Amino acid sequence: MTGKSENIRRVSLEEARRAAREWATPENLAMLDAMTNEDIAAQIASNPDAAPELTDEWFENARLVIPLKGRKRAA
């Protein structure tokens, strides 16, 4: 993630749930439902902080990595 730490705000689980409920208005849900795959791909491509789009090609090239128990992971 390339975002700066001043853009990150910690919230409790209840605060996150409340914010999600407040966002989920009929208008916002309709807007989200109306988005096409092309709209979503364009938004991902325009946001440098977004995770990559999970396409069929992504899954074909993905590999499962299971970390070893008892070893500290590098940050």
C-alpha positions as protocol buffer text, in pm:
chain_id: "A"
residue {
  index: 1
  type: MET
  ca { x: 0 y: 0 z: 0 }
}
residue {
  index: 2
  type: THR
  ca { x: 138 y: 339 z: -91 }
}
residue {
  index: 3
  type: GLY
  ca { x: -100 y: 548 z: 121 }
}
residue {
  index: 4
  type: LYS
  ca { x: 44 y: 774 z: 388 }
}
residue {
  index: 5
  type: SER
  ca { x: -11 y: 695 z: 754 }
}
residue {
  index: 6
  type: GLU
  ca { x: -194 y: 1023 z: 814 }
}
residue {
  index: 7
  type: ASN
  ca { x: -467 y: 890 z: 584 }
}
residue {
  index: 8
  type: ILE
  ca { x: -524 y: 587 z: 806 }
}
residue {
  index: 9
  type: ARG
  ca { x: -773 y: 600 z: 1091 }
}
residue {
  index: 10
  type: ARG
  ca { x: -838 y: 314 z: 1333 }
}
residue {
  index: 11
  type: VAL
  ca { x: -1200 y: 240 z: 1418 }
}
residue {
  index: 12
  type: SER
  ca { x: -1367 y: -22 z: 1629 }
}
residue {
  index: 13
  type: LEU
  ca { x: -1561 y: -306 z: 1473 }
}
residue {
  index: 14
  type: GLU
  ca { x: -1887 y: -143 z: 1583 }
}
residue {
  index: 15
  type: GLU
  ca { x: -1785 y: 191 z: 1427 }
}
residue {
  index: 16
  type: ALA
  ca { x: -1703 y: 14 z: 1100 }
}
residue {
  index: 17
  type: ARG
  ca { x: -2036 y: -169 z: 1103 }
}
residue {
  index: 18
  type: ARG
  ca { x: -2224 y: 154 z: 1176 }
}
residue {
  index: 19
  type: ALA
  ca { x: -2047 y: 333 z: 890 }
}
residue {
  index: 20
  type: ALA
  ca { x: -2130 y: 47 z: 652 }
}
residue {
  index: 21
  type: ARG
  ca { x: -2498 y: 56 z: 755 }
}
residue {
  index: 22
  type: GLU
  ca { x: -2510 y: 434 z: 707 }
}
residue {
  index: 23
  type: TRP
  ca { x: -2349 y: 405 z: 362 }
}
residue {
  index: 24
  type: ALA
  ca { x: -2583 y: 128 z: 246 }
}
residue {
  index: 25
  type: THR
  ca { x: -2867 y: 356 z: 141 }
}
residue {
  index: 26
  type: PRO
  ca { x: -3097 y: 245 z: -142 }
}
residue {
  index: 27
  type: GLU
  ca { x: -2935 y: 508 z: -368 }
}
residue {
  index: 28
  type: ASN
  ca { x: -2579 y: 391 z: -296 }
}
residue {
  index: 29
  type: LEU
  ca { x: -2671 y: 26 z: -334 }
}
residue {
  index: 30
  type: ALA
  ca { x: -2843 y: 98 z: -666 }
}
residue {
  index: 31
  type: MET
  ca { x: -2534 y: 288 z: -786 }
}
residue {
  index: 32
  type: LEU
  ca { x: -2313 y: -4 z: -686 }
}
residue {
  index: 33
  type: ASP
  ca { x: -2544 y: -257 z: -851 }
}
residue {
  index: 34
  type: ALA
  ca { x: -2544 y: -55 z: -1175 }
}
residue {
  index: 35
  type: MET
  ca { x: -2164 y: -67 z: -1208 }
}
residue {
  index: 36
  type: THR
  ca { x: -2037 y: -276 z: -1496 }
}
residue {
  index: 37
  type: ASN
  ca { x: -1722 y: -487 z: -1496 }
}
residue {
  index: 38
  type: GLU
  ca { x: -1566 y: -220 z: -1716 }
}
residue {
  index: 39
  type: ASP
  ca { x: -1652 y: 51 z: -1459 }
}
residue {
  index: 40
  type: ILE
  ca { x: -1487 y: -153 z: -1185 }
}
residue {
  index: 41
  type: ALA
  ca { x: -1177 y: -226 z: -1395 }
}
residue {
  index: 42
  type: ALA
  ca { x: -1141 y: 146 z: -1479 }
}
residue {
  index: 43
  type: GLN
  ca { x: -1162 y: 243 z: -1111 }
}
residue {
  index: 44
  type: ILE
  ca { x: -901 y: -18 z: -1016 }
}
residue {
  index: 45
  type: ALA
  ca { x: -669 y: 99 z: -1296 }
}
residue {
  index: 46
  type: SER
  ca { x: -700 y: 463 z: -1189 }
}
residue {
  index: 47
  type: ASN
  ca { x: -619 y: 398 z: -821 }
}
residue {
  index: 48
  type: PRO
  ca { x: -252 y: 322 z: -749 }
}
residue {
  index: 49
  type: ASP
  ca { x: -342 y: 199 z: -399 }
}
residue {
  index: 50
  type: ALA
  ca { x: -602 y: -52 z: -518 }
}
residue {
  index: 51
  type: ALA
  ca { x: -533 y: -422 z: -513 }
}
residue {
  index: 52
  type: PRO
  ca { x: -507 y: -582 z: -857 }
}
residue {
  index: 53
  type: GLU
  ca { x: -821 y: -699 z: -1029 }
}
residue {
  index: 54
  type: LEU
  ca { x: -871 y: -1070 z: -965 }
}
residue {
  index: 55
  type: THR
  ca { x: -913 y: -1194 z: -1319 }
}
residue {
  index: 56
  type: ASP
  ca { x: -905 y: -1550 z: -1450 }
}
residue {
  index: 57
  type: GLU
  ca { x: -544 y: -1486 z: -1556 }
}
residue {
  index: 58
  type: TRP
  ca { x: -458 y: -1376 z: -1200 }
}
residue {
  index: 59
  type: PHE
  ca { x: -597 y: -1699 z: -1058 }
}
residue {
  index: 60
  type: GLU
  ca { x: -416 y: -1909 z: -1321 }
}
residue {
  index: 61
  type: ASN
  ca { x: -84 y: -1754 z: -1214 }
}
residue {
  index: 62
  type: ALA
  ca { x: -150 y: -1747 z: -839 }
}
residue {
  index: 63
  type: ARG
  ca { x: 24 y: -1987 z: -607 }
}
residue {
  index: 64
  type: LEU
  ca { x: -63 y: -2091 z: -255 }
}
residue {
  index: 65
  type: VAL
  ca { x: 198 y: -2001 z: 5 }
}
residue {
  index: 66
  type: ILE
  ca { x: 162 y: -2154 z: 351 }
}
residue {
  index: 67
  type: PRO
  ca { x: 389 y: -1987 z: 606 }
}
residue {
  index: 68
  type: LEU
  ca { x: 601 y: -2203 z: 832 }
}
residue {
  index: 69
  type: LYS
  ca { x: 482 y: -2220 z: 1192 }
}
residue {
  index: 70
  type: GLY
  ca { x: 696 y: -2066 z: 1461 }
}
residue {
  index: 71
  type: ARG
  ca { x: 886 y: -1827 z: 1238 }
}
residue {
  index: 72
  type: LYS
  ca { x: 846 y: -1454 z: 1257 }
}
residue {
  index: 73
  type: ARG
  ca { x: 734 y: -1298 z: 933 }
}
residue {
  index: 74
  type: ALA
  ca { x: 920 y: -1005 z: 784 }
}
residue {
  index: 75
  type: ALA
  ca { x: 721 y: -684 z: 795 }
}
